[in-house]
Amino acid sequence: MKKVFIFIAIVLFCGCLQAQKRKGEKKVEIVTSNKPGWQKIGQMTADFKKERDVMVITGEDRFAALKIKVTDADINITDMKVHYENGTSQQIKVSQEIKKGTESLLIDLDGGERKLKKITFIYKTIANSDHEKAELEVWGLKIDTGKK
């Protein structure tokens, strides 16, 4: 009985540590296909209560470019930092107001197709009377469908 109690306590403690580690990150689980072209790789809600959000990308796919689609409310994305699976990152100056129902300009990734780990968004809120939140969808361009 004592061993079971200790095991449960350890499991709960480890779970709390993992939750604290990921605090502020929004995990995304989107299934992509093996076909070349644009694929939705994540989505999140910018609630305008803060001006920085992190989207964790799951999956083993590789992408050469990104674009952001916005619904529900306008948003002004100033910067984003793309973190790659190999530990490197790319700082991208976006400086673009994206109106609801539209998408960003094409965002090229350094080095061709890369595996993504997470994306940090820095944005400014835009006053609106109808909605308080903007829904962001991140789309990735897959060119080569071969495994690397």
N, C-alpha and C positions, 0 to 999 in steps of 0.2 A: 504494500500500500504506500509506503514511504517513497519507494522508487517511482511509482506512478505519479505521485504528487510532484516530485522533483522534476520529472520529465515534462509534465504539463506546465510547470512554472518556467522552465527553460524555453519551451516552445512559445509561450506567451511573451516572454522577454524579448526573444529574437524577432517576433512579429512586430513588437513595438519599436524596436531599433530600425527595422526596415521601413516602417511607416514614417518615422522621423526623418530618415535619410531621404525619402522621396517627397517630403513635404514641399508643396509649391510646384511640383511637377505634375503634369497632366498626361497620364499614360494613354496611349492611343493604340487600339488594336483594329487595324484595317487589313482586310485580305486583299492582296494584289494578285494580278494574273501574271503569267509568264510571257504575255504578248508585248511587243514594243508599242510605245505610245504613252499618252498621259494616263496616270493612275492616281486615284485618291489615296494618299498615304497617311492622312491624319485630319482631325478636326478638333476644334476647341472653342470655348466661349470666352471672349474678352469682356469681363464684367465692369470695366471702367472704374473699379474701386482701387485698382493698382495699375501700374503702367509697365509691368514686366510679367511675362508668362513663359513657362518652359513646357514644350511638347516633347514627350518621349516617343520615339519612333521604334516600333517593333518589326521584326521581319528581317530577312536576309537579302532583300532586293537592293539593286544598285540603280542610282539615278544620276543623270547628267545635268538636269535643270529643275527648277521649281517655279511654281506660280501659286498665288494665294487668291482664293475666291472668297468674297464677303457677302453675307446675307444679314438681314435684320437691321443693321445700323452701319453708318459710315465709320471708318477708323483711319487714323493717320499713323502708319507704321514708319518709324524713323530708322530703326536698325534691326538686324537679326544676326545671330551668330549660329552657324551650322556646325555641330559637333559630329565628327566622323568616327566610325567604329575603330579606326586605327589609332585614335587618341589625338589626332590633329583637329584643328577647327578653322573656320573661315568667317571673318567678320565682314558683313555685307551692309553697306549703306543703302537703305531703301528710299527714304525721304519721299514717300508717296501717300497721298490721301486716296484711299480706295472707297469708292461709293458703294452702298449696298446694291447687290445685284450685279456687280462688276468684278473684275479680277486685276491683279497686279501685272506689271510688265514682267517679261521673262527674266528669271534670276539664274544665271549660269553658275555652275559649281566648278571650282578649280579641279583640274586633273581628270576631266571626263567623268565617267560613271563612278560613283562612290557609294559606299554603304553608310547610311545615316544612323546616328545614335539618338540625337535630340536636337531641337531647334529652340533657341531663346529669342523671344520677340520683345522689342522695346517699342512702345506705341504711345501716342497721345490721344486722349479722349476728345471726341467731338460732341458738342452739345446737341442733344436731340430731345424732342418732346414725345415721340411715339414709343421708342424702345430705349432700354437701358443697357443692352448688351449687343455685341456684334458676334456673329458666328463666323469663324474662320475655317476654311478648308484648305489644306495644303495638298497640292498635286505635284507628282514627280514625273519627269520624262525618262522613260526607259528606252534605250536605243538598242543595246546588245542584250539578247535574251540568253546568251551562253553563260554557263557557270564559270566564275573566276575565283 
